[in-house]
Amino acid sequence: MRLLALTAILTLAIDQASKYAVVWGMGLIETGTIPVLPPYLVFHMGWNTGINFGLGSSADARWILIGLALAICAWAVTWARRDPRPLVMVSTGLLIGGALGNVIDRVIHGAVADFLNMSCCGIVNPYTFNLADVGVFLGAVGLVLSPPNQKKRGA
């Protein structure tokens, strides 16, 4: 469980530090866009009040989304306790750290601060995301790729 906690804390810290540095430190909140390596990487300010890709942003579901994220975190910890393999611990920590990073944004700002925009090869991506989203995605992929151990029956 220490590996899970360390991964979650590190993911949360990196997410919040990156948001603070880019959104407020670099003034993205005022400028709206900062070309970093266009078109591959552009910082573009976005406030997500919805679930993902702006889904559900028309309804004020802030507290429902916060409750859902916290419930998922509790469920993930319960799952990880049953399967303490390192990949499960790290994946769960990434998922929880990312989810909590976005929860903090929703509590403080009423929306999630997104700023990463990546496009490539003639495909223009209209969406923004943040490092918390990366943590949630990598954590979910890690959990999918580490199916539960099958215990031997009858032994």
Secondary structure in CASP SS format (residue, H / E / C, confidence):
PFRMAT SS
TARGET T0000
AUTHOR 0000-0000-0000
METHOD secondary structure of the structure
MODEL  1
M C 1.00
R H 1.00
L H 1.00
L H 1.00
A H 1.00
L H 1.00
T H 1.00
A H 1.00
I H 1.00
L H 1.00
T H 1.00
L H 1.00
A H 1.00
I H 1.00
D H 1.00
Q H 1.00
A H 1.00
S H 1.00
K H 1.00
Y H 1.00
A H 1.00
V H 1.00
V H 1.00
W H 1.00
G H 1.00
M C 1.00
G C 1.00
L H 1.00
I H 1.00
E H 1.00
T H 1.00
G C 1.00
T E 1.00
I E 1.00
P E 1.00
V E 1.00
L E 1.00
P C 1.00
P C 1.00
Y C 1.00
L E 1.00
V E 1.00
F E 1.00
H E 1.00
M E 1.00
G E 1.00
W E 1.00
N E 1.00
T C 1.00
G C 1.00
I C 1.00
N C 1.00
F C 1.00
G C 1.00
L C 1.00
G C 1.00
S C 1.00
S C 1.00
A C 1.00
D C 1.00
A C 1.00
R H 1.00
W H 1.00
I H 1.00
L H 1.00
I H 1.00
G H 1.00
L H 1.00
A H 1.00
L H 1.00
A H 1.00
I H 1.00
C H 1.00
A H 1.00
W H 1.00
A H 1.00
V H 1.00
T H 1.00
W H 1.00
A H 1.00
R H 1.00
R H 1.00
D C 1.00
P C 1.00
R C 1.00
P H 1.00
L H 1.00
V H 1.00
M H 1.00
V H 1.00
S H 1.00
T H 1.00
G H 1.00
L H 1.00
L H 1.00
I H 1.00
G H 1.00
G H 1.00
A H 1.00
L H 1.00
G H 1.00
N H 1.00
V H 1.00
I H 1.00
D H 1.00
R H 1.00
V H 1.00
I H 1.00
H H 1.00
G C 1.00
A C 1.00
V E 1.00
A E 1.00
D E 1.00
F E 1.00
L E 1.00
N E 1.00
M C 1.00
S C 1.00
C E 1.00
C C 1.00
G C 1.00
I E 1.00
V C 1.00
N C 1.00
P C 1.00
Y C 1.00
T C 1.00
F E 1.00
N C 1.00
L H 1.00
A H 1.00
D H 1.00
V H 1.00
G H 1.00
V H 1.00
F H 1.00
L H 1.00
G H 1.00
A H 1.00
V H 1.00
G H 1.00
L H 1.00
V H 1.00
L C 1.00
S C 1.00
P C 1.00
P C 1.00
N C 1.00
Q C 1.00
K C 1.00
K C 1.00
R C 1.00
G C 1.00
A C 1.00
END
